[in-house]
Amino acid sequence: MTVIEAKVKRWGNSFGVVIPIEVIEKENIKEEDKISLIVLRDSRKALKETFGLLKGKITKPTQQIKDELRRELY
């Protein structure tokens, strides 16, 4: 997994993100490959809203949640 910062650009009627060539080569990404993006906005408000939605709904220990997420990502 590689983390990058990218600007969103208009691409016709859609938006697109450019992946640097270094990441393309490192991750061996090919045309038509399916990839997953995790979108994180650089905003404390966005994080507060996100975690606020989960308040009182998380019943599992944090470590268990982290382990489950790692299994899904790899």
mmCIF file of the N, C-alpha and C atoms, coordinates in Angstrom:
data_MODEL
# 
_entry.id   MODEL 
# 
loop_
_atom_site.group_PDB 
_atom_site.id 
_atom_site.type_symbol 
_atom_site.label_atom_id 
_atom_site.label_alt_id 
_atom_site.label_comp_id 
_atom_site.label_asym_id 
_atom_site.label_entity_id 
_atom_site.label_seq_id 
_atom_site.pdbx_PDB_ins_code 
_atom_site.Cartn_x 
_atom_site.Cartn_y 
_atom_site.Cartn_z 
_atom_site.occupancy 
_atom_site.B_iso_or_equiv 
_atom_site.pdbx_formal_charge 
_atom_site.auth_seq_id 
_atom_site.auth_comp_id 
_atom_site.auth_asym_id 
_atom_site.auth_atom_id 
_atom_site.pdbx_PDB_model_num 
ATOM 1   N N  . MET A 1 1  ? 0.854   -1.177 0.000   1.00 0.00 ? 1  MET A N  1 
ATOM 2   C CA . MET A 1 1  ? 0.000   0.000  0.000   1.00 0.00 ? 1  MET A CA 1 
ATOM 3   C C  . MET A 1 1  ? 0.893   1.232  0.000   1.00 0.00 ? 1  MET A C  1 
ATOM 4   N N  . THR A 1 2  ? 0.557   2.188  -0.848  1.00 0.00 ? 2  THR A N  1 
ATOM 5   C CA . THR A 1 2  ? 1.295   3.432  -0.954  1.00 0.00 ? 2  THR A CA 1 
ATOM 6   C C  . THR A 1 2  ? 0.339   4.587  -0.728  1.00 0.00 ? 2  THR A C  1 
ATOM 7   N N  . VAL A 1 3  ? 0.780   5.574  0.033   1.00 0.00 ? 3  VAL A N  1 
ATOM 8   C CA . VAL A 1 3  ? -0.039  6.752  0.295   1.00 0.00 ? 3  VAL A CA 1 
ATOM 9   C C  . VAL A 1 3  ? 0.503   7.913  -0.529  1.00 0.00 ? 3  VAL A C  1 
ATOM 10  N N  . ILE A 1 4  ? -0.374  8.597  -1.265  1.00 0.00 ? 4  ILE A N  1 
ATOM 11  C CA . ILE A 1 4  ? 0.018   9.777  -2.036  1.00 0.00 ? 4  ILE A CA 1 
ATOM 12  C C  . ILE A 1 4  ? -0.992  10.885 -1.794  1.00 0.00 ? 4  ILE A C  1 
ATOM 13  N N  . GLU A 1 5  ? -0.593  12.110 -2.101  1.00 0.00 ? 5  GLU A N  1 
ATOM 14  C CA . GLU A 1 5  ? -1.508  13.238 -2.115  1.00 0.00 ? 5  GLU A CA 1 
ATOM 15  C C  . GLU A 1 5  ? -1.697  13.621 -3.569  1.00 0.00 ? 5  GLU A C  1 
ATOM 16  N N  . ALA A 1 6  ? -2.915  13.918 -3.963  1.00 0.00 ? 6  ALA A N  1 
ATOM 17  C CA . ALA A 1 6  ? -3.186  14.267 -5.349  1.00 0.00 ? 6  ALA A CA 1 
ATOM 18  C C  . ALA A 1 6  ? -4.295  15.308 -5.413  1.00 0.00 ? 6  ALA A C  1 
ATOM 19  N N  . LYS A 1 7  ? -4.243  16.139 -6.461  1.00 0.00 ? 7  LYS A N  1 
ATOM 20  C CA . LYS A 1 7  ? -5.302  17.103 -6.704  1.00 0.00 ? 7  LYS A CA 1 
ATOM 21  C C  . LYS A 1 7  ? -6.343  16.468 -7.605  1.00 0.00 ? 7  LYS A C  1 
ATOM 22  N N  . VAL A 1 8  ? -7.592  16.770 -7.340  1.00 0.00 ? 8  VAL A N  1 
ATOM 23  C CA . VAL A 1 8  ? -8.677  16.289 -8.172  1.00 0.00 ? 8  VAL A CA 1 
ATOM 24  C C  . VAL A 1 8  ? -8.825  17.258 -9.341  1.00 0.00 ? 8  VAL A C  1 
ATOM 25  N N  . LYS A 1 9  ? -8.898  16.711 -10.554 1.00 0.00 ? 9  LYS A N  1 
ATOM 26  C CA . LYS A 1 9  ? -9.020  17.532 -11.766 1.00 0.00 ? 9  LYS A CA 1 
ATOM 27  C C  . LYS A 1 9  ? -10.282 17.128 -12.519 1.00 0.00 ? 9  LYS A C  1 
ATOM 28  N N  . ARG A 1 10 ? -10.841 18.094 -13.228 1.00 0.00 ? 10 ARG A N  1 
ATOM 29  C CA . ARG A 1 10 ? -12.006 17.799 -14.071 1.00 0.00 ? 10 ARG A CA 1 
ATOM 30  C C  . ARG A 1 10 ? -11.542 17.006 -15.282 1.00 0.00 ? 10 ARG A C  1 
ATOM 31  N N  . TRP A 1 11 ? -12.325 15.981 -15.623 1.00 0.00 ? 11 TRP A N  1 
ATOM 32  C CA . TRP A 1 11 ? -12.022 15.125 -16.758 1.00 0.00 ? 11 TRP A CA 1 
ATOM 33  C C  . TRP A 1 11 ? -13.359 14.870 -17.457 1.00 0.00 ? 11 TRP A C  1 
ATOM 34  N N  . GLY A 1 12 ? -13.695 15.717 -18.419 1.00 0.00 ? 12 GLY A N  1 
ATOM 35  C CA . GLY A 1 12 ? -15.009 15.651 -19.052 1.00 0.00 ? 12 GLY A CA 1 
ATOM 36  C C  . GLY A 1 12 ? -16.073 16.030 -18.042 1.00 0.00 ? 12 GLY A C  1 
ATOM 37  N N  . ASN A 1 13 ? -17.070 15.169 -17.874 1.00 0.00 ? 13 ASN A N  1 
ATOM 38  C CA . ASN A 1 13 ? -18.126 15.417 -16.889 1.00 0.00 ? 13 ASN A CA 1 
ATOM 39  C C  . ASN A 1 13 ? -17.809 14.791 -15.536 1.00 0.00 ? 13 ASN A C  1 
ATOM 40  N N  . SER A 1 14 ? -16.613 14.239 -15.408 1.00 0.00 ? 14 SER A N  1 
ATOM 41  C CA . SER A 1 14 ? -16.219 13.560 -14.174 1.00 0.00 ? 14 SER A CA 1 
ATOM 42  C C  . SER A 1 14 ? -15.015 14.262 -13.563 1.00 0.00 ? 14 SER A C  1 
ATOM 43  N N  . PHE A 1 15 ? -14.505 13.699 -12.494 1.00 0.00 ? 15 PHE A N  1 
ATOM 44  C CA . PHE A 1 15 ? -13.274 14.149 -11.884 1.00 0.00 ? 15 PHE A CA 1 
ATOM 45  C C  . PHE A 1 15 ? -12.281 13.004 -11.920 1.00 0.00 ? 15 PHE A C  1 
ATOM 46  N N  . GLY A 1 16 ? -11.000 13.324 -11.951 1.00 0.00 ? 16 GLY A N  1 
ATOM 47  C CA . GLY A 1 16 ? -9.976  12.297 -11.983 1.00 0.00 ? 16 GLY A CA 1 
ATOM 48  C C  . GLY A 1 16 ? -8.822  12.650 -11.068 1.00 0.00 ? 16 GLY A C  1 
ATOM 49  N N  . VAL A 1 17 ? -8.036  11.656 -10.735 1.00 0.00 ? 17 VAL A N  1 
ATOM 50  C CA . VAL A 1 17 ? -6.847  11.819 -9.910  1.00 0.00 ? 17 VAL A CA 1 
ATOM 51  C C  . VAL A 1 17 ? -5.680  11.214 -10.670 1.00 0.00 ? 17 VAL A C  1 
ATOM 52  N N  . VAL A 1 18 ? -4.569  11.946 -10.748 1.00 0.00 ? 18 VAL A N  1 
ATOM 53  C CA . VAL A 1 18 ? -3.388  11.448 -11.440 1.00 0.00 ? 18 VAL A CA 1 
ATOM 54  C C  . VAL A 1 18 ? -2.510  10.708 -10.437 1.00 0.00 ? 18 VAL A C  1 
ATOM 55  N N  . ILE A 1 19 ? -2.146  9.486  -10.773 1.00 0.00 ? 19 ILE A N  1 
ATOM 56  C CA . ILE A 1 19 ? -1.262  8.680  -9.931  1.00 0.00 ? 19 ILE A CA 1 
ATOM 57  C C  . ILE A 1 19 ? 0.156   8.839  -10.473 1.00 0.00 ? 19 ILE A C  1 
ATOM 58  N N  . PRO A 1 20 ? 1.102   9.280  -9.644  1.00 0.00 ? 20 PRO A N  1 
ATOM 59  C CA . PRO A 1 20 ? 2.479   9.475  -10.119 1.00 0.00 ? 20 PRO A CA 1 
ATOM 60  C C  . PRO A 1 20 ? 3.089   8.182  -10.671 1.00 0.00 ? 20 PRO A C  1 
ATOM 61  N N  . ILE A 1 21 ? 3.943   8.319  -11.681 1.00 0.00 ? 21 ILE A N  1 
ATOM 62  C CA . ILE A 1 21 ? 4.565   7.170  -12.337 1.00 0.00 ? 21 ILE A CA 1 
ATOM 63  C C  . ILE A 1 21 ? 5.345   6.309  -11.351 1.00 0.00 ? 21 ILE A C  1 
ATOM 64  N N  . GLU A 1 22 ? 5.944   6.925  -10.341 1.00 0.00 ? 22 GLU A N  1 
ATOM 65  C CA . GLU A 1 22 ? 6.703   6.159  -9.345  1.00 0.00 ? 22 GLU A CA 1 
ATOM 66  C C  . GLU A 1 22 ? 5.800   5.159  -8.635  1.00 0.00 ? 22 GLU A C  1 
ATOM 67  N N  . VAL A 1 23 ? 4.569   5.581  -8.343  1.00 0.00 ? 23 VAL A N  1 
ATOM 68  C CA . VAL A 1 23 ? 3.612   4.705  -7.659  1.00 0.00 ? 23 VAL A CA 1 
ATOM 69  C C  . VAL A 1 23 ? 3.122   3.625  -8.630  1.00 0.00 ? 23 VAL A C  1 
ATOM 70  N N  . ILE A 1 24 ? 2.876   4.016  -9.873  1.00 0.00 ? 24 ILE A N  1 
ATOM 71  C CA . ILE A 1 24 ? 2.452   3.061  -10.893 1.00 0.00 ? 24 ILE A CA 1 
ATOM 72  C C  . ILE A 1 24 ? 3.469   1.926  -11.007 1.00 0.00 ? 24 ILE A C  1 
ATOM 73  N N  . GLU A 1 25 ? 4.741   2.302  -11.067 1.00 0.00 ? 25 GLU A N  1 
ATOM 74  C CA . GLU A 1 25 ? 5.802   1.296  -11.200 1.00 0.00 ? 25 GLU A CA 1 
ATOM 75  C C  . GLU A 1 25 ? 5.960   0.470  -9.928  1.00 0.00 ? 25 GLU A C  1 
ATOM 76  N N  . LYS A 1 26 ? 5.953   1.140  -8.781  1.00 0.00 ? 26 LYS A N  1 
ATOM 77  C CA . LYS A 1 26 ? 6.138   0.440  -7.510  1.00 0.00 ? 26 LYS A CA 1 
ATOM 78  C C  . LYS A 1 26 ? 5.027   -0.577 -7.261  1.00 0.00 ? 26 LYS A C  1 
ATOM 79  N N  . GLU A 1 27 ? 3.791   -0.191 -7.569  1.00 0.00 ? 27 GLU A N  1 
ATOM 80  C CA . GLU A 1 27 ? 2.640   -1.057 -7.315  1.00 0.00 ? 27 GLU A CA 1 
ATOM 81  C C  . GLU A 1 27 ? 2.293   -1.940 -8.516  1.00 0.00 ? 27 GLU A C  1 
ATOM 82  N N  . ASN A 1 28 ? 3.060   -1.789 -9.597  1.00 0.00 ? 28 ASN A N  1 
ATOM 83  C CA . ASN A 1 28 ? 2.857   -2.576 -10.823 1.00 0.00 ? 28 ASN A CA 1 
ATOM 84  C C  . ASN A 1 28 ? 1.414   -2.464 -11.324 1.00 0.00 ? 28 ASN A C  1 
ATOM 85  N N  . ILE A 1 29 ? 0.920   -1.225 -11.401 1.00 0.00 ? 29 ILE A N  1 
ATOM 86  C CA . ILE A 1 29 ? -0.441  -0.960 -11.859 1.00 0.00 ? 29 ILE A CA 1 
ATOM 87  C C  . ILE A 1 29 ? -0.446  -0.924 -13.378 1.00 0.00 ? 29 ILE A C  1 
ATOM 88  N N  . LYS A 1 30 ? -1.396  -1.625 -13.959 1.00 0.00 ? 30 LYS A N  1 
ATOM 89  C CA . LYS A 1 30 ? -1.551  -1.700 -15.417 1.00 0.00 ? 30 LYS A CA 1 
ATOM 90  C C  . LYS A 1 30 ? -2.893  -1.091 -15.814 1.00 0.00 ? 30 LYS A C  1 
ATOM 91  N N  . GLU A 1 31 ? -3.003  -0.686 -17.087 1.00 0.00 ? 31 GLU A N  1 
ATOM 92  C CA . GLU A 1 31 ? -4.253  -0.159 -17.600 1.00 0.00 ? 31 GLU A CA 1 
ATOM 93  C C  . GLU A 1 31 ? -5.355  -1.202 -17.409 1.00 0.00 ? 31 GLU A C  1 
ATOM 94  N N  . GLU A 1 32 ? -6.518  -0.731 -17.024 1.00 0.00 ? 32 GLU A N  1 
ATOM 95  C CA . GLU A 1 32 ? -7.699  -1.563 -16.765 1.00 0.00 ? 32 GLU A CA 1 
ATOM 96  C C  . GLU A 1 32 ? -7.637  -2.317 -15.437 1.00 0.00 ? 32 GLU A C  1 
ATOM 97  N N  . ASP A 1 33 ? -6.540  -2.191 -14.666 1.00 0.00 ? 33 ASP A N  1 
ATOM 98  C CA . ASP A 1 33 ? -6.497  -2.780 -13.324 1.00 0.00 ? 33 ASP A CA 1 
ATOM 99  C C  . ASP A 1 33 ? -7.546  -2.097 -12.457 1.00 0.00 ? 33 ASP A C  1 
ATOM 100 N N  . LYS A 1 34 ? -8.144  -2.859 -11.555 1.00 0.00 ? 34 LYS A N  1 
ATOM 101 C CA . LYS A 1 34 ? -9.031  -2.283 -10.555 1.00 0.00 ? 34 LYS A CA 1 
ATOM 102 C C  . LYS A 1 34 ? -8.195  -1.959 -9.330  1.00 0.00 ? 34 LYS A C  1 
ATOM 103 N N  . ILE A 1 35 ? -8.324  -0.742 -8.832  1.00 0.00 ? 35 ILE A N  1 
ATOM 104 C CA . ILE A 1 35 ? -7.632  -0.367 -7.608  1.00 0.00 ? 35 ILE A CA 1 
ATOM 105 C C  . ILE A 1 35 ? -8.654  0.231  -6.647  1.00 0.00 ? 35 ILE A C  1 
ATOM 106 N N  . SER A 1 36 ? -8.307  0.286  -5.382  1.00 0.00 ? 36 SER A N  1 
ATOM 107 C CA . SER A 1 36 ? -9.169  0.891  -4.376  1.00 0.00 ? 36 SER A CA 1 
ATOM 108 C C  . SER A 1 36 ? -8.525  2.167  -3.888  1.00 0.00 ? 36 SER A C  1 
ATOM 109 N N  . LEU A 1 37 ? -9.337  3.186  -3.694  1.00 0.00 ? 37 LEU A N  1 
ATOM 110 C CA . LEU A 1 37 ? -8.866  4.460  -3.165  1.00 0.00 ? 37 LEU A CA 1 
ATOM 111 C C  . LEU A 1 37 ? -9.550  4.715  -1.833  1.00 0.00 ? 37 LEU A C  1 
ATOM 112 N N  . ILE A 1 38 ? -8.779  5.180  -0.886  1.00 0.00 ? 38 ILE A N  1 
ATOM 113 C CA . ILE A 1 38 ? -9.341  5.623  0.384   1.00 0.00 ? 38 ILE A CA 1 
ATOM 114 C C  . ILE A 1 38 ? -9.262  7.138  0.355   1.00 0.00 ? 38 ILE A C  1 
ATOM 115 N N  . VAL A 1 39 ? -10.393 7.802  0.430   1.00 0.00 ? 39 VAL A N  1 
ATOM 116 C CA . VAL A 1 39 ? -10.445 9.252  0.308   1.00 0.00 ? 39 VAL A CA 1 
ATOM 117 C C  . VAL A 1 39 ? -10.462 9.869  1.700   1.00 0.00 ? 39 VAL A C  1 
ATOM 118 N N  . LEU A 1 40 ? -9.461  10.666 1.976   1.00 0.00 ? 40 LEU A N  1 
ATOM 119 C CA . LEU A 1 40 ? -9.373  11.398 3.240   1.00 0.00 ? 40 LEU A CA 1 
ATOM 120 C C  . LEU A 1 40 ? -9.220  12.875 2.933   1.00 0.00 ? 40 LEU A C  1 
ATOM 121 N N  . ARG A 1 41 ? -10.135 13.668 3.379   1.00 0.00 ? 41 ARG A N  1 
ATOM 122 C CA . ARG A 1 41 ? -10.031 15.109 3.175   1.00 0.00 ? 41 ARG A CA 1 
ATOM 123 C C  . ARG A 1 41 ? -9.163  15.680 4.288   1.00 0.00 ? 41 ARG A C  1 
ATOM 124 N N  . ASP A 1 42 ? -8.423  16.704 3.964   1.00 0.00 ? 42 ASP A N  1 
ATOM 125 C CA . ASP A 1 42 ? -7.546  17.342 4.935   1.00 0.00 ? 42 ASP A CA 1 
ATOM 126 C C  . ASP A 1 42 ? -8.355  18.343 5.759   1.00 0.00 ? 42 ASP A C  1 
ATOM 127 N N  . SER A 1 43 ? -9.171  17.801 6.633   1.00 0.00 ? 43 SER A N  1 
ATOM 128 C CA . SER A 1 43 ? -10.047 18.664 7.410   1.00 0.00 ? 43 SER A CA 1 
ATOM 129 C C  . SER A 1 43 ? -10.364 18.024 8.755   1.00 0.00 ? 43 SER A C  1 
ATOM 130 N N  . ARG A 1 44 ? -10.149 18.761 9.808   1.00 0.00 ? 44 ARG A N  1 
ATOM 131 C CA . ARG A 1 44 ? -10.490 18.247 11.135  1.00 0.00 ? 44 ARG A CA 1 
ATOM 132 C C  . ARG A 1 44 ? -11.999 18.083 11.276  1.00 0.00 ? 44 ARG A C  1 
ATOM 133 N N  . LYS A 1 45 ? -12.743 18.974 10.608  1.00 0.00 ? 45 LYS A N  1 
ATOM 134 C CA . LYS A 1 45 ? -14.199 18.895 10.662  1.00 0.00 ? 45 LYS A CA 1 
ATOM 135 C C  . LYS A 1 45 ? -14.682 17.583 10.047  1.00 0.00 ? 45 LYS A C  1 
ATOM 136 N N  . ALA A 1 46 ? -14.085 17.196 8.915   1.00 0.00 ? 46 ALA A N  1 
ATOM 137 C CA . ALA A 1 46 ? -14.493 15.955 8.263   1.00 0.00 ? 46 ALA A CA 1 
ATOM 138 C C  . ALA A 1 46 ? -14.223 14.761 9.177   1.00 0.00 ? 46 ALA A C  1 
ATOM 139 N N  . LEU A 1 47 ? -13.074 14.746 9.833   1.00 0.00 ? 47 LEU A N  1 
ATOM 140 C CA . LEU A 1 47 ? -12.753 13.655 10.753  1.00 0.00 ? 47 LEU A CA 1 
ATOM 141 C C  . LEU A 1 47 ? -13.713 13.637 11.938  1.00 0.00 ? 47 LEU A C  1 
ATOM 142 N N  . LYS A 1 48 ? -14.000 14.814 12.475  1.00 0.00 ? 48 LYS A N  1 
ATOM 143 C CA . LYS A 1 48 ? -14.918 14.891 13.612  1.00 0.00 ? 48 LYS A CA 1 
ATOM 144 C C  . LYS A 1 48 ? -16.299 14.386 13.221  1.00 0.00 ? 48 LYS A C  1 
ATOM 145 N N  . GLU A 1 49 ? -16.762 14.778 12.017  1.00 0.00 ? 49 GLU A N  1 
ATOM 146 C CA . GLU A 1 49 ? -18.066 14.315 11.554  1.00 0.00 ? 49 GLU A CA 1 
ATOM 147 C C  . GLU A 1 49 ? -18.066 12.801 11.365  1.00 0.00 ? 49 GLU A C  1 
ATOM 148 N N  . THR A 1 50 ? -16.990 12.280 10.790  1.00 0.00 ? 50 THR A N  1 
ATOM 149 C CA . THR A 1 50 ? -16.907 10.841 10.541  1.00 0.00 ? 50 THR A CA 1 
ATOM 150 C C  . THR A 1 50 ? -16.951 10.063 11.843  1.00 0.00 ? 50 THR A C  1 
ATOM 151 N N  . PHE A 1 51 ? -16.122 10.451 12.799  1.00 0.00 ? 51 PHE A N  1 
ATOM 152 C CA . PHE A 1 51 ? -16.085 9.721  14.053  1.00 0.00 ? 51 PHE A CA 1 
ATOM 153 C C  . PHE A 1 51 ? -17.325 9.997  14.887  1.00 0.00 ? 51 PHE A C  1 
ATOM 154 N N  . GLY A 1 52 ? -17.939 11.148 14.700  1.00 0.00 ? 52 GLY A N  1 
ATOM 155 C CA . GLY A 1 52 ? -19.175 11.464 15.397  1.00 0.00 ? 52 GLY A CA 1 
ATOM 156 C C  . GLY A 1 52 ? -20.309 10.535 14.983  1.00 0.00 ? 52 GLY A C  1 
ATOM 157 N N  . LEU A 1 53 ? -20.295 10.112 13.725  1.00 0.00 ? 53 LEU A N  1 
ATOM 158 C CA . LEU A 1 53 ? -21.319 9.199  13.227  1.00 0.00 ? 53 LEU A CA 1 
ATOM 159 C C  . LEU A 1 53 ? -21.227 7.837  13.898  1.00 0.00 ? 53 LEU A C  1 
ATOM 160 N N  . LEU A 1 54 ? -20.028 7.475  14.324  1.00 0.00 ? 54 LEU A N  1 
ATOM 161 C CA . LEU A 1 54 ? -19.807 6.156  14.897  1.00 0.00 ? 54 LEU A CA 1 
ATOM 162 C C  . LEU A 1 54 ? -19.980 6.125  16.414  1.00 0.00 ? 54 LEU A C  1 
ATOM 163 N N  . LYS A 1 55 ? -20.140 7.280  17.018  1.00 0.00 ? 55 LYS A N  1 
ATOM 164 C CA . LYS A 1 55 ? -20.209 7.366  18.472  1.00 0.00 ? 55 LYS A CA 1 
ATOM 165 C C  . LYS A 1 55 ? -21.329 6.474  19.011  1.00 0.00 ? 55 LYS A C  1 
ATOM 166 N N  . GLY A 1 56 ? -20.965 5.597  19.904  1.00 0.00 ? 56 GLY A N  1 
ATOM 167 C CA . GLY A 1 56 ? -21.923 4.714  20.531  1.00 0.00 ? 56 GLY A CA 1 
ATOM 168 C C  . GLY A 1 56 ? -22.270 3.477  19.709  1.00 0.00 ? 56 GLY A C  1 
ATOM 169 N N  . LYS A 1 57 ? -21.734 3.381  18.480  1.00 0.00 ? 57 LYS A N  1 
ATOM 170 C CA . LYS A 1 57 ? -22.062 2.254  17.611  1.00 0.00 ? 57 LYS A CA 1 
ATOM 171 C C  . LYS A 1 57 ? -20.925 1.244  17.525  1.00 0.00 ? 57 LYS A C  1 
ATOM 172 N N  . ILE A 1 58 ? -19.778 1.597  18.050  1.00 0.00 ? 58 ILE A N  1 
ATOM 173 C CA . ILE A 1 58 ? -18.638 0.688  18.004  1.00 0.00 ? 58 ILE A CA 1 
ATOM 174 C C  . ILE A 1 58 ? -18.659 -0.153 19.270  1.00 0.00 ? 58 ILE A C  1 
ATOM 175 N N  . THR A 1 59 ? -18.798 -1.457 19.085  1.00 0.00 ? 59 THR A N  1 
ATOM 176 C CA . THR A 1 59 ? -18.872 -2.340 20.243  1.00 0.00 ? 59 THR A CA 1 
ATOM 177 C C  . THR A 1 59 ? -17.660 -3.259 20.343  1.00 0.00 ? 59 THR A C  1 
ATOM 178 N N  . LYS A 1 60 ? -16.820 -3.274 19.302  1.00 0.00 ? 60 LYS A N  1 
ATOM 179 C CA . LYS A 1 60 ? -15.642 -4.132 19.298  1.00 0.00 ? 60 LYS A CA 1 
ATOM 180 C C  . LYS A 1 60 ? -14.437 -3.351 19.821  1.00 0.00 ? 60 LYS A C  1 
ATOM 181 N N  . PRO A 1 61 ? -13.476 -4.047 20.411  1.00 0.00 ? 61 PRO A N  1 
ATOM 182 C CA . PRO A 1 61 ? -12.237 -3.373 20.825  1.00 0.00 ? 61 PRO A CA 1 
ATOM 183 C C  . PRO A 1 61 ? -11.496 -2.821 19.603  1.00 0.00 ? 61 PRO A C  1 
ATOM 184 N N  . THR A 1 62 ? -10.817 -1.712 19.771  1.00 0.00 ? 62 THR A N  1 
ATOM 185 C CA . THR A 1 62 ? -10.093 -1.055 18.680  1.00 0.00 ? 62 THR A CA 1 
ATOM 186 C C  . THR A 1 62 ? -9.116  -1.999 17.996  1.00 0.00 ? 62 THR A C  1 
ATOM 187 N N  . GLN A 1 63 ? -8.377  -2.776 18.748  1.00 0.00 ? 63 GLN A N  1 
ATOM 188 C CA . GLN A 1 63 ? -7.389  -3.688 18.156  1.00 0.00 ? 63 GLN A CA 1 
ATOM 189 C C  . GLN A 1 63 ? -8.071  -4.708 17.246  1.00 0.00 ? 63 GLN A C  1 
ATOM 190 N N  . GLN A 1 64 ? -9.219  -5.201 17.641  1.00 0.00 ? 64 GLN A N  1 
ATOM 191 C CA . GLN A 1 64 ? -9.947  -6.164 16.820  1.00 0.00 ? 64 GLN A CA 1 
ATOM 192 C C  . GLN A 1 64 ? -10.382 -5.517 15.503  1.00 0.00 ? 64 GLN A C  1 
ATOM 193 N N  . ILE A 1 65 ? -10.844 -4.279 15.550  1.00 0.00 ? 65 ILE A N  1 
ATOM 194 C CA . ILE A 1 65 ? -11.245 -3.560 14.339  1.00 0.00 ? 65 ILE A CA 1 
ATOM 195 C C  . ILE A 1 65 ? -10.046 -3.360 13.424  1.00 0.00 ? 65 ILE A C  1 
ATOM 196 N N  . LYS A 1 66 ? -8.904  -2.960 13.994  1.00 0.00 ? 66 LYS A N  1 
ATOM 197 C CA . LYS A 1 66 ? -7.695  -2.772 13.196  1.00 0.00 ? 66 LYS A CA 1 
ATOM 198 C C  . LYS A 1 66 ? -7.265  -4.070 12.533  1.00 0.00 ? 66 LYS A C  1 
ATOM 199 N N  . ASP A 1 67 ? -7.312  -5.174 13.270  1.00 0.00 ? 67 ASP A N  1 
ATOM 200 C CA . ASP A 1 67 ? -6.934  -6.475 12.702  1.00 0.00 ? 67 ASP A CA 1 
ATOM 201 C C  . ASP A 1 67 ? -7.853  -6.864 11.554  1.00 0.00 ? 67 ASP A C  1 
ATOM 202 N N  . GLU A 1 68 ? -9.153  -6.632 11.710  1.00 0.00 ? 68 GLU A N  1 
ATOM 203 C CA . GLU A 1 68 ? -10.108 -6.948 10.647  1.00 0.00 ? 68 GLU A CA 1 
ATOM 204 C C  . GLU A 1 68 ? -9.852  -6.097 9.405   1.00 0.00 ? 68 GLU A C  1 
ATOM 205 N N  . LEU A 1 69 ? -9.576  -4.812 9.598   1.00 0.00 ? 69 LEU A N  1 
ATOM 206 C CA . LEU A 1 69 ? -9.281  -3.939 8.466   1.00 0.00 ? 69 LEU A CA 1 
ATOM 207 C C  . LEU A 1 69 ? -8.017  -4.361 7.735   1.00 0.00 ? 69 LEU A C  1 
ATOM 208 N N  . ARG A 1 70 ? -6.995  -4.742 8.481   1.00 0.00 ? 70 ARG A N  1 
ATOM 209 C CA . ARG A 1 70 ? -5.754  -5.198 7.856   1.00 0.00 ? 70 ARG A CA 1 
ATOM 210 C C  . ARG A 1 70 ? -5.992  -6.437 7.008   1.00 0.00 ? 70 ARG A C  1 
ATOM 211 N N  . ARG A 1 71 ? -6.776  -7.374 7.524   1.00 0.00 ? 71 ARG A N  1 
ATOM 212 C CA . ARG A 1 71 ? -7.088  -8.586 6.753   1.00 0.00 ? 71 ARG A CA 1 
ATOM 213 C C  . ARG A 1 71 ? -7.813  -8.254 5.458   1.00 0.00 ? 71 ARG A C  1 
ATOM 214 N N  . GLU A 1 72 ? -8.705  -7.274 5.499   1.00 0.00 ? 72 GLU A N  1 
ATOM 215 C CA . GLU A 1 72 ? -9.452  -6.897 4.297   1.00 0.00 ? 72 GLU A CA 1 
ATOM 216 C C  . GLU A 1 72 ? -8.581  -6.176 3.287   1.00 0.00 ? 72 GLU A C  1 
ATOM 217 N N  . LEU A 1 73 ? -7.611  -5.409 3.769   1.00 0.00 ? 73 LEU A N  1 
ATOM 218 C CA . LEU A 1 73 ? -6.770  -4.615 2.862   1.00 0.00 ? 73 LEU A CA 1 
ATOM 219 C C  . LEU A 1 73 ? -5.666  -5.442 2.206   1.00 0.00 ? 73 LEU A C  1 
ATOM 220 N N  . TYR A 1 74 ? -5.259  -6.514 2.856   1.00 0.00 ? 74 TYR A N  1 
ATOM 221 C CA . TYR A 1 74 ? -4.124  -7.268 2.301   1.00 0.00 ? 74 TYR A CA 1 
ATOM 222 C C  . TYR A 1 74 ? -4.548  -8.569 1.802   1.00 0.00 ? 74 TYR A C  1 
# 
